Amino acid sequence: MIGVGLVGYGYAGRVFHSHLVSRCPGLRLVGIVARDPEKRRAAAVEHDVPVYTAIEGLLADPAVRMVIIATPHNTHAALARQALESGRHVVVDKPLTIAVPDADDLLQRAGRRGLMLSAFHNRRWDWDYLTLRHAIEAGLLGRPYVFESTVFTYREPRRTWRAEPEIMGSLFHDWGAHLFDQALQLVAAPPISVTAYLLRPRAVPAIGNHARATIRFADETLFTIEISNLARIAKPRWFVLGDRGALTRNGLDPQERAFRTDGRPDGAQELADERTRVTTDFGGALAQIAIEPVQGWWLSYYENVSEHLNAGAPLAVTGRQARDVVALLDAAVRAARTGEVVPVSLQD
């Protein structure tokens, strides 16, 4: 049984991490850090564990063997470094860090001490992503050569830490961290360049309102990621072209919708207009089919972490993979700032 300490009790810490760890065999929540007094009171009510004002109190408890960092992005590197130096395994809510040198530093520290370092890329277990993988593996698309991965929402400006570039990083550093991670999992060839745009039709938030990045891979696959917080009409979540077929899918993964309603993903259901649809060639005839969703569960991320630490299973989301996502995020920000095509190399 691995004792887990959670640093941060905001939306991610409270709704996702504490809930999932509490349900995961082999992991046990043993402490929570929250600076805000109201969040400390909520943590004390909702979990029968010690609640601390700072990470030092948590790290003084020998029962804590793994630390989850669920705090604003600009604090990830320092807190993860502190946890690793105390001899704890570390999970960081995405992105691993804002800057590549910080990610490299964490990898080196974890490697020297033989500790686990991972990032919470839970959206590898999203239904839409898993269903797309199934369609590709089943040969329905042939060789995919164009991916468009889009998350459009509309929200009034909010002056939270997520609106500040110094804390958040950029508009790419929220949803984009998940989408870049999915891109690296879906395309086997290495990425070679990134072009990007970051639009600010409104002055608030400072991170921008609309972002688009296109990754060019060595096999000439193009993978476009588009994120908007100022879109009254959504685009398909996925639009994929292959040399044999094409795929579209609307709507976001239903697990978060279920989490928000009752704190449990078990009752998640895909809506009729969210179905993944494929147009493909069946024996010379063109066919349009709706694919039953491949149902994932975000708990699978922590189940894998538990199996890795308790039984030596391979780690699904490695620190190196999380570092490569940070490298793509950095390339997208530089491309958007300069207007240039930014070369990418993820080799050691």
VOGU-3710 file (C-alpha; in Angstrom, 3 decimals, decimal comma):
1> migvglvgyg> 0,000/0,000/0,000  1,533/3,296/-1,140  0,810/6,297/1,092  -0,060/9,318/-1,062  0,207/13,005/-0,216  -1,738/15,507/-2,315  -0,414/19,066/-2,737  -3,207/21,357/-3,892  -6,944/21,094/-3,269  -8,361/23,215/-6,067
11> yagrvfhshl> -10,526/21,817/-8,857  -8,011/19,215/-10,049  -6,936/18,114/-6,578  -10,415/17,935/-5,114  -12,496/16,624/-8,030  -10,000/14,339/-9,736  -6,871/13,366/-7,808  -8,258/12,868/-4,301  -11,307/11,046/-5,645  -9,359/8,718/-7,937
21> vsrcpglrlv> -6,638/7,892/-5,411  -9,280/7,097/-2,801  -10,771/4,514/-5,167  -7,519/2,970/-6,379  -6,347/-0,375/-4,964  -2,789/-0,175/-3,650  -2,876/3,581/-3,022  -4,003/5,345/0,154  -4,448/9,075/0,628  -2,607/10,008/3,847
31> givardpekr> -2,278/13,798/3,716  -3,326/16,962/1,884  -1,688/20,373/1,503  -3,856/23,439/0,895  -2,870/27,060/1,489  -6,389/28,472/1,299  -8,255/28,160/4,661  -11,583/27,296/3,001  -9,970/24,543/0,953  -8,255/23,183/4,072
41> raaavehdvp> -11,624/23,025/5,837  -13,183/21,269/2,834  -10,315/18,756/2,697  -10,642/18,027/6,417  -14,383/17,378/6,040  -14,113/15,246/2,917  -11,050/13,143/3,848  -10,042/11,735/7,203  -6,367/12,668/6,821  -4,034/15,380/8,176
51> vytaieglla> -4,264/18,677/6,286  -1,189/20,920/6,061  -0,530/24,517/5,064  2,744/23,731/3,264  4,516/20,788/1,641  7,125/20,628/4,421  4,534/19,294/6,859  3,479/16,611/4,401  7,059/15,521/3,703  7,733/15,172/7,416
61> dpavrmviia> 5,290/12,229/7,491  7,140/8,944/6,762  3,857/7,379/5,621  3,968/9,553/2,491  5,735/7,593/-0,232  4,268/9,370/-3,274  3,381/13,028/-3,772  0,850/14,412/-6,244  1,399/18,022/-7,337  -1,944/19,629/-8,274
71> tphnthaala> -1,055/23,308/-8,017  -0,695/26,204/-10,504  1,652/25,441/-13,379  4,484/27,761/-12,379  4,869/25,915/-9,049  5,158/22,408/-10,505  8,928/22,349/-10,948  9,887/23,588/-7,474  7,387/21,419/-5,610  8,222/18,294/-7,614
81> rqalesgrhv> 11,926/18,938/-7,055  11,352/19,222/-3,318  9,365/15,978/-3,244  11,959/14,073/-5,282  14,811/15,322/-3,123  12,931/13,999/-0,082  12,891/10,546/-1,690  9,243/10,467/-2,800  7,762/9,249/-6,057  6,006/12,083/-7,879
91> vvdkpltiav> 2,928/12,579/-10,036  2,472/16,081/-11,461  -0,794/17,326/-12,886  -0,201/18,260/-16,506  1,879/19,897/-17,783  4,915/18,472/-16,045  6,532/21,917/-16,050  6,293/25,106/-18,105  9,954/25,121/-19,215  11,959/22,284/-20,798
101> pdaddllqra> 15,082/22,799/-18,586  12,915/22,297/-15,491  11,470/19,080/-16,959  14,984/17,807/-17,750  16,103/18,648/-14,223  13,241/16,654/-12,699  14,002/13,675/-14,947  17,638/13,697/-13,858  16,752/13,939/-10,165  14,236/11,089/-10,400
111> grrglmlsaf> 16,716/8,955/-12,341  19,532/9,471/-9,849  17,320/8,430/-6,956  15,489/5,607/-8,735  12,129/7,326/-8,232  9,004/7,377/-10,362  8,147/10,619/-12,159  4,911/10,851/-14,127  2,381/13,442/-15,295  -1,387/13,136/-15,083
121> hnrrwdwdyl> -2,165/12,707/-18,776  -5,477/11,094/-17,922  -6,973/11,855/-21,303  -5,223/8,844/-22,788  -8,269/7,125/-21,275  -10,847/9,422/-22,886  -13,563/7,594/-24,815  -13,109/9,663/-27,992  -9,337/9,113/-28,045  -9,612/5,359/-27,387
131> tlrhaieagl> -12,314/5,007/-30,052  -10,124/6,816/-32,574  -7,215/4,510/-31,738  -9,514/1,514/-32,248  -10,625/2,785/-35,665  -7,010/3,267/-36,739  -5,881/-0,125/-35,428  -8,840/-1,817/-37,135  -7,673/-0,402/-40,464  -10,840/1,612/-41,077
141> lgrpyvfest> -8,892/4,728/-42,061  -5,920/3,132/-43,745  -2,875/5,327/-43,182  -3,962/8,508/-41,349  -2,215/11,589/-42,709  -4,262/14,521/-41,357  -5,472/14,930/-37,767  -7,463/17,883/-36,472  -7,943/17,831/-32,693  -10,181/20,640/-31,465
151> vftyreprrt> -11,600/21,854/-28,166  -13,881/24,877/-28,505  -15,718/26,524/-25,612  -17,105/29,955/-24,836  -16,556/31,534/-21,467  -16,587/35,035/-20,121  -13,162/36,302/-18,995  -12,181/35,126/-15,527  -9,293/36,651/-13,605  -7,909/33,445/-12,108
161> wraepeimgs> -4,359/32,131/-12,178  -5,206/30,377/-15,435  -5,533/33,794/-17,084  -1,976/34,899/-16,220  0,922/33,907/-18,552  3,460/34,016/-15,704  1,499/31,336/-13,856  -0,338/29,445/-16,587  2,277/29,506/-19,333  -0,043/30,020/-22,317
171> lfhdwgahlf> -3,431/29,016/-23,669  -1,665/25,918/-25,028  -0,665/24,811/-21,503  -4,159/23,729/-20,441  -6,039/21,574/-22,952  -3,057/21,736/-25,272  -0,960/19,618/-22,909  -3,456/16,767/-23,318  -3,788/17,223/-27,076  -0,038/17,311/-27,701
181> dqalqlvaap> 0,326/14,164/-25,590  -2,358/12,416/-27,640  -0,628/13,493/-30,855  2,631/11,876/-29,751  0,763/8,673/-28,929  -1,194/8,536/-32,202  1,673/9,191/-34,632  4,604/6,802/-34,547  6,976/9,034/-36,515  8,921/11,741/-34,640
191> pisvtayllr> 7,744/15,370/-34,859  10,073/17,632/-36,831  8,493/21,109/-36,711  5,664/23,225/-35,294  3,846/26,264/-36,658  1,390/28,106/-34,425  -0,851/31,125/-33,938  -2,144/32,689/-30,744  -4,971/35,210/-31,155  -6,144/37,855/-28,705
201> pravpaignh> -9,386/39,380/-30,037  -10,070/40,344/-26,426  -7,571/41,822/-24,001  -8,656/39,420/-21,232  -7,425/36,848/-20,454  -3,794/37,756/-21,027  -2,981/34,206/-22,194  -5,121/34,742/-25,310  -8,471/33,556/-26,599  -7,741/31,252/-29,516
211> aratirfade> -4,724/29,083/-30,311  -3,773/26,823/-33,186  -0,646/24,718/-33,714  0,269/22,295/-36,479  2,860/19,591/-35,874  4,616/18,178/-38,912  5,898/14,651/-38,391  8,756/12,919/-40,195  6,317/10,743/-42,179  4,544/13,926/-43,460
221> tlftieisnl> 1,572/13,495/-41,121  0,048/16,839/-40,165  -1,540/17,114/-36,732  -3,406/20,352/-35,985  -4,453/21,309/-32,478  -6,951/24,147/-32,044  -8,222/25,552/-28,755  -10,678/28,389/-28,245  -12,340/29,973/-25,242  -14,277/32,344/-27,488
231> ariakprwfv> -16,213/30,042/-29,831  -20,016/30,133/-29,895  -20,121/27,127/-32,234  -18,009/24,008/-31,753  -16,014/22,201/-34,409  -15,726/18,399/-34,356  -13,571/17,143/-31,509  -11,780/14,981/-34,088  -11,508/15,225/-37,869  -9,121/12,636/-39,305
241> lgdrgaltrn> -8,291/11,761/-42,918  -6,671/8,500/-43,949  -5,869/7,100/-47,378  -8,767/4,671/-47,024  -11,321/6,440/-44,849  -12,164/9,464/-42,719  -13,446/9,971/-39,180  -15,321/12,667/-37,277  -16,391/12,865/-33,662  -18,257/15,606/-31,770
251> gldpqerafr> -18,218/16,491/-28,100  -15,844/15,964/-25,212  -15,284/12,776/-23,258  -18,341/12,131/-21,015  -16,369/11,243/-17,871  -15,860/14,842/-16,747  -19,566/15,539/-17,220  -20,291/12,640/-14,870  -17,611/13,773/-12,399  -19,168/17,217/-12,215
261> tdgrpdgaqe> -22,674/15,926/-11,547  -22,067/13,335/-8,831  -18,309/12,999/-8,410  -18,295/9,567/-10,060  -17,460/8,633/-13,662  -19,303/5,309/-13,517  -22,518/6,675/-15,029  -20,853/8,410/-17,972  -22,778/8,089/-21,208  -22,005/9,223/-24,730
271> ladertrvtt> -24,778/11,297/-26,286  -26,236/10,335/-29,664  -24,730/13,343/-31,457  -21,301/12,591/-29,981  -20,867/9,249/-31,748  -17,683/8,599/-33,687  -18,520/8,241/-37,378  -16,350/6,735/-40,085  -16,662/6,854/-43,855  -14,572/4,094/-45,376
281> dfggalaqia> -14,193/1,590/-48,176  -15,698/-1,855/-47,556  -14,894/-4,201/-50,418  -15,086/-1,453/-53,002  -18,279/0,074/-51,630  -18,367/3,312/-49,662  -19,912/2,877/-46,216  -20,726/5,255/-43,394  -20,784/3,701/-39,926  -21,157/4,850/-36,330
291> iepvqgwwls> -18,671/3,202/-33,975  -19,566/2,103/-30,486  -17,388/3,977/-28,007  -14,374/2,330/-26,441  -15,002/3,216/-22,809  -12,045/4,340/-20,790  -11,814/5,300/-17,135  -9,435/7,884/-15,703  -8,932/5,649/-12,685  -6,822/3,522/-15,043
301> yyenvsehln> -4,046/6,102/-14,792  -3,701/5,602/-11,038  -4,253/1,862/-11,293  -1,195/1,759/-13,546  0,806/3,912/-11,111  -0,169/1,545/-8,292  0,768/-1,544/-10,303  4,078/0,072/-11,262  5,049/0,907/-7,681  3,624/-2,198/-6,018
311> agaplavtgr> 4,337/-4,844/-8,643  6,852/-3,420/-11,124  4,458/-3,044/-14,075  5,617/-0,761/-16,910  4,634/2,866/-16,335  2,041/4,073/-18,855  2,899/7,787/-18,697  6,620/8,193/-18,197  8,475/11,298/-17,137  10,231/11,335/-20,500
321> qardvvalld> 6,919/11,351/-22,356  5,702/14,206/-20,156  8,942/16,098/-20,873  8,410/15,708/-24,632  4,969/17,289/-24,288  6,612/20,280/-22,581  9,030/20,518/-25,525  6,129/20,691/-27,993  4,353/23,294/-25,863  7,535/25,373/-25,837
331> aavraartge> 7,851/25,068/-29,623  4,218/26,141/-30,119  4,650/29,221/-27,918  7,830/30,221/-29,763  6,213/29,652/-33,159  3,208/31,773/-32,199  5,455/34,551/-30,887  7,846/34,683/-33,856  5,633/33,555/-36,743  8,358/31,094/-37,733
341> vvpvslqd> 8,396/27,359/-38,301  10,110/26,036/-35,172  12,185/22,856/-35,586  11,566/20,096/-33,038  13,868/17,290/-31,972  12,863/15,001/-29,126  16,041/12,957/-29,235  18,288/12,700/-26,171
//
